[in-house]
Every structure is written in structure tokens, then in C-alpha cells.
Amino acid sequence: MAAEIHHDETRHRFTHERDGLVSYLAYRQVDAHTVDFVSTYTPPPLRGRGIAARVVTRALEWADSNGYKVIPSCWFVAEVIDRQPEWRRLLPS
């Protein structure tokens, strides 16, 4: 069974741990209505399993449920949004 994705509000990260390795999405609060998804990382042994996409999707769900707009500074976040057009509504106008 896949591990859960955790939101570490103190460190501004969404994390997923598997086999002792941590994948994450790091973000920063830009203002009261906007977050910047700065970077994602998946350790090489875990790449190609869709983990990063699941972490990004969970972070997008969080942003949506909190009414945030999302700046996709991370190329991978931008790619996920491009592949899943329903998330484009979270992009700033």
C-alpha cells in the first residue's frame, strides 16, 4: 500500500515517504491569496512511479480547498497543470 502524502505546514512542504526516501513539493506563501509551488523532488530510486504527480495533485487540492491561486515556478508543477487542465483555474489571471 502506498504511503500517505503529508502536509508539513511549518516547513511548507508536501511529503511522501517510501522505503525510507522522501519525495516532496516545496512552496512559499506569496500573499494571503497566492502560493508559489517552488520545487518538487523525488529520489532517483523512486522516479517513474507517479509519486511526484500524486504529491503535486494533493498540493493542488489543498490550494483549491483554501482558495489559493498557484504560481507554478517548478517546471514539473507547470507540466502537471498542463496535463490536467482542470487545475488551470488556480493560475493567477
SVG drawing of the C-alpha trace seen along z (x, -y; Angstrom):
<svg xmlns="http://www.w3.org/2000/svg" viewBox="-12 -39 31 41">
<polyline fill="none" stroke="black" stroke-width="0.4" points="0.0,0.0 1.3,-3.5 2.3,-5.8 0.2,-8.9 1.1,-12.4 1.6,-14.6 1.4,-18.4 4.1,-19.9 2.8,-23.4 5.8,-24.5 8.3,-23.6 5.9,-24.5 6.2,-21.1 4.0,-18.2 5.9,-14.9 5.6,-11.3 7.9,-8.7 8.6,-5.3 11.4,-2.9 13.0,-5.5 13.2,-8.0 11.2,-11.3 9.7,-12.9 8.4,-16.4 6.9,-19.6 8.1,-22.8 6.1,-26.0 6.1,-29.5 3.2,-31.8 3.3,-34.8 0.4,-36.7 -2.9,-35.9 -4.4,-34.5 -1.4,-33.1 1.1,-30.3 4.2,-29.6 5.0,-25.9 8.7,-26.3 10.1,-22.8 9.5,-19.1 11.9,-16.3 11.8,-12.6 14.8,-10.5 16.2,-8.7 15.2,-5.1 11.6,-6.2 11.3,-8.1 9.0,-6.9 6.3,-5.7 4.0,-8.7 4.8,-9.8 5.7,-13.4 2.4,-13.7 0.4,-12.5 2.2,-14.9 1.6,-17.8 -2.1,-16.8 -2.5,-16.7 -0.9,-20.1 -3.2,-21.5 -6.2,-20.1 -5.1,-21.8 -4.6,-25.1 -8.0,-24.8 -9.8,-24.0 -8.1,-27.0 -9.0,-29.4 -5.4,-30.0 -4.1,-30.9 -1.0,-28.9 2.2,-30.1 3.9,-27.1 7.5,-28.1 8.5,-24.5 8.6,-23.1 7.0,-19.8 4.1,-21.5 3.5,-23.5 3.6,-20.2 1.0,-18.6 -1.3,-21.6 -0.8,-21.5 -1.7,-17.7 -4.7,-18.2 -6.5,-21.3 -9.0,-21.4 -6.2,-22.9 -5.7,-25.9 -8.4,-27.7 -5.9,-28.0 -3.4,-30.1 -3.4,-33.8 -5.1,-35.9"/>
</svg>
